[in-house]
């Protein structure tokens, strides 16, 4: 018999939810968050940047080296995280099978095949060959992650990217698993790259992108910080995050984008106070450990990464908006007999 997903009658399970959150999705979101409903998540799905830090060939990194690095980082840092993001090639099943991922930590697995940094000829998303939402669900993960390079002003490519997201939304609905989308804005054309025009419009593009992506029915938005690196005025940063919060119709978290820890901590505070439900941090927590070449320095870097993660988690728990308090996200009355319609063919 062909193994196929079921479609879900969301109205029989959860009502008054514009995000189509079924009981299955809600349960997954609970497992990704802290007890207070805040996302304190660690990103370890990197390939290009991880290979660079490990001093291996970025195009064809040594699989054993990549796997060992990700498993070691996961083992050291995952206990302090509410969830961890891993890729299927070097990290997800390996961390599970080697006992590096504790049962208390949720698991998000990457769907897209894309270099983390992105290049002009790699901007249209595609799925990892031989991989699918179905497989992510079957391996026991709590969410699917999809990175899309997106610029609302790049019309033909923007529509292609929206179609990729729509397809992922549909598949995640069929398999009753949340979809986390990470849109990365980019300059259009050489002139924008060299003139500085892109940096001027980048905060606005991030806000518009949030509105476009969350309108497609995704479940969590992993957002870039809506300001440029040189911006430091606290009130202006808070206002920028408030615009992003207003644009997102779903719970959102802030990403670290490789900035310094000190800068990211300020960004997490501004984002959470504006309505974010937490963070999904990567290199600002583990880059020093990944590039360490001796045991002593690696041990010290891992301890510092854990300290930073705990600090960010405590900050988010004190300031962030729990995911279930977003407008429209609520667990309503479940009518008697709901199980007959749920997961029906």
PEQUI-V894684 format. One record per backbone hydrogen bond with DSSP energy under -0.5 kcal/mol. NH is the residue of the N-H (numbers start at 1). CO is the residue of the C=O. If there is no record, write none. Layout:
nh=NH co=CO
nh=NH co=CO
//
This chain:
nh=4 co=2
nh=6 co=174
nh=7 co=344
nh=10 co=8
nh=12 co=9
nh=13 co=10
nh=14 co=10
nh=18 co=16
nh=20 co=17
nh=22 co=20
nh=26 co=22
nh=27 co=23
nh=28 co=24
nh=29 co=25
nh=30 co=26
nh=31 co=27
nh=32 co=28
nh=33 co=29
nh=34 co=38
nh=37 co=34
nh=39 co=277
nh=40 co=38
nh=41 co=279
nh=42 co=83
nh=43 co=281
nh=44 co=42
nh=44 co=85
nh=51 co=47
nh=52 co=48
nh=53 co=49
nh=54 co=50
nh=55 co=52
nh=56 co=51
nh=66 co=62
nh=67 co=63
nh=68 co=64
nh=69 co=65
nh=70 co=66
nh=71 co=67
nh=72 co=68
nh=73 co=69
nh=74 co=70
nh=75 co=71
nh=76 co=72
nh=77 co=73
nh=78 co=74
nh=80 co=77
nh=81 co=78
nh=82 co=40
nh=83 co=40
nh=84 co=106
nh=85 co=42
nh=86 co=84
nh=86 co=108
nh=91 co=87
nh=92 co=87
nh=95 co=91
nh=96 co=92
nh=97 co=93
nh=98 co=94
nh=99 co=96
nh=100 co=95
nh=101 co=95
nh=102 co=100
nh=105 co=102
nh=106 co=82
nh=106 co=104
nh=108 co=84
nh=109 co=143
nh=110 co=86
nh=111 co=145
nh=112 co=145
nh=113 co=126
nh=114 co=112
nh=122 co=119
nh=123 co=120
nh=125 co=123
nh=128 co=111
nh=131 co=128
nh=136 co=132
nh=137 co=133
nh=138 co=134
nh=139 co=135
nh=140 co=137
nh=141 co=136
nh=142 co=107
nh=143 co=107
nh=144 co=178
nh=145 co=109
nh=146 co=180
nh=148 co=182
nh=149 co=123
nh=150 co=184
nh=154 co=151
nh=155 co=153
nh=158 co=154
nh=159 co=155
nh=160 co=156
nh=161 co=157
nh=162 co=158
nh=163 co=159
nh=164 co=160
nh=165 co=161
nh=166 co=162
nh=167 co=163
nh=168 co=164
nh=169 co=165
nh=170 co=166
nh=171 co=167
nh=172 co=168
nh=173 co=169
nh=174 co=170
nh=175 co=171
nh=176 co=172
nh=176 co=173
nh=177 co=172
nh=178 co=142
nh=180 co=144
nh=180 co=178
nh=181 co=179
nh=181 co=220
nh=182 co=146
nh=183 co=181
nh=184 co=148
nh=185 co=183
nh=189 co=187
nh=192 co=188
nh=193 co=189
nh=194 co=190
nh=195 co=191
nh=196 co=192
nh=198 co=192
nh=200 co=196
nh=201 co=197
nh=202 co=198
nh=203 co=199
nh=205 co=201
nh=206 co=202
nh=207 co=203
nh=208 co=204
nh=209 co=205
nh=210 co=206
nh=211 co=207
nh=212 co=208
nh=213 co=209
nh=214 co=210
nh=215 co=211
nh=216 co=213
nh=217 co=214
nh=218 co=213
nh=219 co=179
nh=220 co=179
nh=221 co=251
nh=222 co=181
nh=222 co=220
nh=223 co=221
nh=223 co=253
nh=227 co=225
nh=231 co=228
nh=237 co=233
nh=238 co=234
nh=239 co=235
nh=240 co=236
nh=241 co=237
nh=242 co=238
nh=243 co=239
nh=244 co=240
nh=245 co=241
nh=246 co=242
nh=247 co=243
nh=248 co=244
nh=249 co=247
nh=251 co=219
nh=253 co=221
nh=254 co=278
nh=255 co=223
nh=256 co=280
nh=259 co=256
nh=264 co=260
nh=265 co=261
nh=266 co=262
nh=267 co=263
nh=268 co=264
nh=269 co=265
nh=270 co=266
nh=271 co=267
nh=272 co=268
nh=273 co=269
nh=274 co=270
nh=275 co=271
nh=275 co=272
nh=276 co=271
nh=277 co=252
nh=279 co=39
nh=280 co=254
nh=281 co=41
nh=285 co=282
nh=286 co=282
nh=287 co=283
nh=290 co=286
nh=291 co=287
nh=292 co=289
nh=298 co=294
nh=299 co=295
nh=300 co=296
nh=301 co=297
nh=302 co=298
nh=303 co=299
nh=304 co=300
nh=305 co=301
nh=306 co=302
nh=307 co=303
nh=308 co=304
nh=309 co=305
nh=310 co=306
nh=311 co=307
nh=312 co=308
nh=313 co=309
nh=314 co=310
nh=315 co=311
nh=316 co=312
nh=317 co=313
nh=318 co=314
nh=319 co=315
nh=320 co=316
nh=321 co=276
nh=322 co=320
nh=323 co=37
nh=325 co=322
nh=326 co=323
nh=329 co=326
nh=330 co=328
nh=332 co=330
nh=335 co=333
nh=338 co=335
nh=340 co=337
nh=341 co=337
nh=341 co=338
nh=342 co=338
nh=344 co=341
//
